[in-house]
Amino acid sequence: MKHALIVVDLQKDFVDGALGTPEAQSMLPRLVEKLKSTSKDLFFTQDTHFEDYLSTQEGKFLPVKHCIKNSEGWKIVPELEKFIHGAIVIEKPTFGSLDLPKLLEGYDSIELVGLCTDICVISNAMILKAAFPEIPISIDPNCCAGITPESHNRALESMKTCQIQIEGDV
């Protein structure tokens, strides 16, 4: 049996940088504990933009430069660096990664954690559910954070409606 754990966008800009939130900061220790005890194959996604970010469609809707490739804010947070060794890292220029389904062929279950529940976590979960309708896809809400607690909860409800399992207490 093969099980995957996808850590979505745990980058400095989303934790304590340009788009950081107190919720992301308070979730991080729970995620570290989860990663210490997992035996699942690890995958990390990394939001990746370039200097022209503000001229992109996303940049026009969210005019805050963030996760510019090779900047400090683009890097995976230091607390998770030790888990990257042996993991597969996927750079993605948008909310969801179309490469994930290709990399996850043959897995028996897929779990997602990370940031932001209401943007990139939900985007990747929906892509994976569409690609693998019969494989259990789950979210650990205690190891996710949204832009706001309200939008985090709305995203969890939307995923639940689409038969993505929400594990643990919300």
C-alpha positions in Angstrom: 0.0 0.0 0.0 1.3 3.4 -0.9 0.2 6.5 1.0 1.1 10.1 0.1 1.1 13.2 2.3 1.2 16.5 0.4 2.4 19.6 2.3 1.0 22.6 0.4 2.9 25.8 0.2 4.5 25.9 3.7 6.7 28.9 2.6 7.9 31.8 4.6 5.7 34.3 2.8 2.6 32.4 3.8 3.6 31.9 7.4 5.3 35.1 8.6 6.1 36.9 5.4 4.2 39.0 3.0 0.9 37.0 3.3 1.6 35.4 6.7 -1.2 34.9 9.3 -1.4 34.1 13.0 -3.3 31.0 12.1 -0.5 29.7 9.9 2.0 30.4 12.6 0.0 28.6 15.3 -0.7 25.6 13.0 3.0 25.1 12.2 4.0 23.2 15.5 1.1 20.7 14.9 2.3 20.1 11.4 5.9 19.5 12.6 4.6 16.9 15.0 2.6 15.2 12.3 5.5 15.0 10.0 7.7 13.5 12.7 5.4 10.6 13.1 4.3 9.9 9.5 5.4 7.0 7.4 3.7 8.3 4.2 5.6 9.4 1.2 6.1 13.2 1.4 5.5 15.7 -1.3 5.9 19.5 -0.9 4.3 22.1 -3.2 6.0 25.4 -3.6 4.1 28.5 -4.8 6.5 29.9 -7.4 6.2 33.4 -9.0 8.6 35.6 -10.8 9.5 39.3 -10.9 6.6 40.0 -13.3 4.1 38.7 -10.8 2.2 42.0 -10.5 1.4 41.9 -14.3 -0.1 38.4 -14.1 -3.8 37.8 -13.6 -3.2 36.6 -10.1 -1.1 39.6 -9.4 -3.8 41.9 -10.5 -6.3 40.3 -8.1 -3.8 39.9 -5.3 -1.3 42.8 -5.7 1.2 41.6 -3.1 4.5 40.2 -4.4 5.1 36.9 -2.7 6.9 33.6 -3.3 9.2 35.1 -5.9 11.6 32.3 -6.9 14.8 32.1 -4.9 13.7 34.9 -2.5 13.6 34.3 1.3 9.8 34.3 1.2 9.8 31.5 -1.5 11.7 29.1 0.7 10.0 26.3 2.7 9.9 27.4 6.4 13.0 26.4 8.4 11.0 24.2 10.7 10.2 21.9 7.8 13.6 21.9 6.0 14.6 18.5 7.6 11.6 16.8 6.1 12.3 18.0 2.5 15.2 15.5 2.2 13.8 12.5 0.4 10.6 14.3 -0.4 9.4 15.3 -3.9 9.2 19.1 -4.3 6.8 20.5 -6.9 7.1 24.2 -7.9 3.7 25.5 -9.1 3.0 28.8 -10.8 -0.7 28.8 -9.8 -3.1 27.6 -7.1 -3.2 23.9 -8.1 -0.6 21.7 -9.6 -1.5 19.7 -12.7 1.7 17.7 -12.1 0.5 16.2 -8.8 -1.8 13.6 -10.4 1.1 12.3 -12.6 3.3 11.9 -9.6 0.6 10.2 -7.5 -0.3 7.5 -9.9 -0.5 4.2 -8.0 -1.1 5.6 -4.6 -3.8 4.1 -2.4 -4.5 7.2 -0.3 -3.6 10.9 -0.5 -3.7 13.4 2.4 -3.2 17.1 2.1 -2.1 19.7 4.7 -0.8 23.2 4.4 -1.7 26.7 3.2 -4.0 28.3 2.4 -7.0 25.9 3.0 -9.2 28.2 1.0 -7.0 28.7 -2.1 -4.2 26.2 -2.7 -5.2 23.3 -0.5 -8.7 23.2 -1.9 -7.4 23.7 -5.5 -5.0 20.7 -5.2 -7.6 18.5 -3.4 -10.2 19.1 -6.1 -7.7 18.4 -8.9 -6.7 15.1 -7.2 -10.3 14.1 -6.5 -11.1 14.7 -10.2 -8.0 12.6 -11.3 -8.6 9.8 -8.7 -12.3 9.6 -7.9 -12.0 6.2 -6.2 -8.9 6.9 -4.1 -9.5 8.3 -0.6 -8.4 12.0 -0.5 -8.3 13.5 2.9 -7.5 16.8 4.7 -6.2 17.2 8.2 -7.8 20.5 9.2 -5.6 20.9 12.2 -2.6 21.1 9.9 -4.1 23.7 7.6 -4.8 27.4 7.8 -6.8 29.7 5.6 -6.7 33.4 5.0 -9.2 33.7 7.8 -10.7 31.1 10.1 -14.1 31.6 8.4 -12.7 31.0 4.9 -10.8 28.0 6.2 -14.1 26.5 7.5 -15.9 27.3 4.2 -13.2 25.5 2.2 -13.4 22.4 4.5 -17.2 22.3 4.0 -16.8 22.6 0.2 -14.3 19.8 0.1 -16.5 17.6 2.3 -19.3 18.2 -0.1 -17.1 16.8 -2.9 -16.4 13.6 -0.9 -12.9 14.7 0.3 -12.6 13.4 3.8 -12.0 15.9 6.6 -10.0 14.0 9.3 -10.1 15.0 13.0 -11.8 17.9 14.7 -12.4 21.1 12.9 
